[in-house]
Amino acid sequence: MALRMGRPSMAEAVALGLVATGAVSIGIAAIVGAVGAGVEIFGSPVAVDLPVHDAPIVGLSDAAGIAAAEYTQSVVSVEALSGGARWLLFAEAALPALATVIVCAALWWLGLSLIRQRAFRRSMVPTLATGAFALVVAGMVGPFLGGIGRAAVVEELSAGADTSQFWTFLVSADLAPIGWGIALALVATAFEVGQRLQRETEGLI
């Protein structure tokens, strides 16, 4: 049984309602973004950002005060691309969107629970833990799958073009989602402690 506290004030209820509404809106935006990415990736032609090396910017190479200037990526529009490469590129875009939806759902549930003054309900810890796990997985697996997908694109292009300036395999990972996932895991741990203290309090009543 969840211990109920006093009713929240009007300002608190409005703030929590805005948080819950914002979480839903962000989740919907993430779904729309993933669908849009899927339409582009599975369409034809598909534009792929491929990392390059040893590609100097000629216009800046001899400019005064410039030590070095080179391109780091090139956008290549491919007419015929294998289904496997497309699915890998889509997974890179879909995993962060899925993690965002899961986290937003957890925040919506948290906001609703706080409005009802039942934050330490049993479902809260697994909900927050799932969001934390999703963030860590998206931050680690998404870039790796994208790197494999771009490597597959380079391999397919090498059959009829010079691809020596493209990286054969390169993964650029953003550690921010992993950090947020760890932070959310700590929040889930705090709720676990709160639930235990609540059970002990109820046992004393």
N, C-alpha and C positions, 0 to 999 in steps of 0.2 A: 504494500500500500504506500502511495506517495503522500508525503506530509504536505498539506496545504498551508500556505502562509496567508498574510493579509492581501487583499486585492491591490493591484498596482494602481498608482495614481494615473490621472488622465494623460499627463505628459509622458509617463513611462509606457503606457499602453499605445499611445500614438507613435512613439519612437520605435517600439518593438514591432508594431504593425508596418512601419515604413521599412524596417530591416527585412521582415518577412516578404513584403511585396517586392523589395529590391532584389532579394535572392531569387524569387520566382522569375523576375524580368531578366536577370542575368542568365539564368538557366535556359530560358527560352531563346535568348540571343545566341547562346552557345550552340544550341541545337540548329538554329537557322544558319549559323556560320558553318557548322559541319556539313549540313545539307548542301550549302553553296559550294563548299570545297569539293564535295563528292561530285556535283554536277560538272565542275571544271575538270577534275581529274579523270572522270570517266567519259568526258566529251572528246572531241577531236577537232583541231589539234589540242594537245595538253601542254601548257607552259611549265617547264621544270627549272627550278633554280639549281644550277650545277656549280659547285665550287671549283675555282680555277687557280692555277699557280703560274708563276713566271709570265704574267701578262701585263707588261708595263703600259701605263697611260702615256702615249706618245706626246700628247700636248703639254704634259707637265714634266716630262723627263728632263728637259733642258731649262726649265723655268728657274729664275733666280730664287734662292732660298728654299728650294725643294730638294731634299736629299734623295727621296725615292717615292714613286707613285705607281701603283699597279692595281689592277682589278682583282677582286676576291671571288666574284661569282659572275655567272653568265646565265641569262634566261634563254633557254632553248625550247622552241615549240616543236613538238614531235607529233607527226601525223599518225604513225603506227607505233603503238607501244603495247607491250605484252600485258596481259591481265595481272600477272603476278607483280610487276613493277607498279601498276596502278593501285593495287590493293595495299602494297607497302606504303606508298605515298599517302594514300587515304588514311591508313592507320595512324600515321604520324600526325595528321590533322584531327582525326576523330578521337584519339585517346585523351588529349587535353580537354576537348569539348565534353567527353563523357565524365572526366574527373570533375570538371566545373559543374556539371549538372548534379552529380552526386553530392558535392560540397554544398551547393545551393539548396538542395533538398534537405541536407542536414541542418543548415542555418535556418531554413523555413520552419522545420520541426522544432528547433531550439527556440526560435522566437515565439512560436505558438505555445510551446510549453511554458515559457516565461510569462506570457500573458495570462495563462491559466494557473500560474504559480505552482507548476508541477515539473520543475526543471530536472529533478532527480528521479524521473521515471526510469524503469528498467531498460527501455528501448534507446535511451539517449546515448549510453556508452557505445553499444555496437554501431549506432548510426554515425557518431563522430569518428569512431575507429575505421569504419568503411570509407569515409571521406578522406581520412589521413592516408590510408592504404592506396586509394585511387590516385591521390596526388603524387605519391612516391613512385608508383608504377608508371604514371603518365610522364613524369619527369625523367625516368630512367629508360623505359622501353620505347617511348615514342621517338626520341631522336635516333636511337639505334635502328629502329625499323626504317626510319626515313633515310638513314645513311645507306642501308642495304638497298632500298629502293632506288636511290640515285646512282649507286654503284651498278645496279642492273641496267639503268638507262645508259650509262657510259659504255657498258659492255655491248649493248645493242647498237649504239651509235658507232662503235669501233669497227663494225663490219663494213661500213661504207664511208668512213670519214676519219680524219686525223684527230684523235682524242688525247693526244699526249699532254695538253695543257690542263686537262681535267683531272681532279683527284680521283684515283681509283676507288678509294673508300675514305670517307671523312665524316666524323660525327661531331657536331657542335651542340653540346648540351647546356641547357639553362638550369642551374641548380636552385633557382628560386622556388619552383613547385615542390622540390624535395624538402627545402627548408620549411615551407608552409605546411607540408604534410607532417613533418616532425613536430611543429608547433601545435598542430591540431591533435596529434597523438598525445601531447602533454595535456591539452585541454580535456581529452577523453579520460586520461588518467585522473585528472582533478575531479571529474564528475564521478568516477569510480570511487574515489575517496569520499566524496560527498554522499554518495549512496550508502556507503558503509557506515558513515557517521549517522546518517538518518535512521538506518535500521537499529543502530545501538540506542539512539534517542528514543525511538518508538518502543524499544524494549524496556526502557526505564519509566515510560508513562503508564 
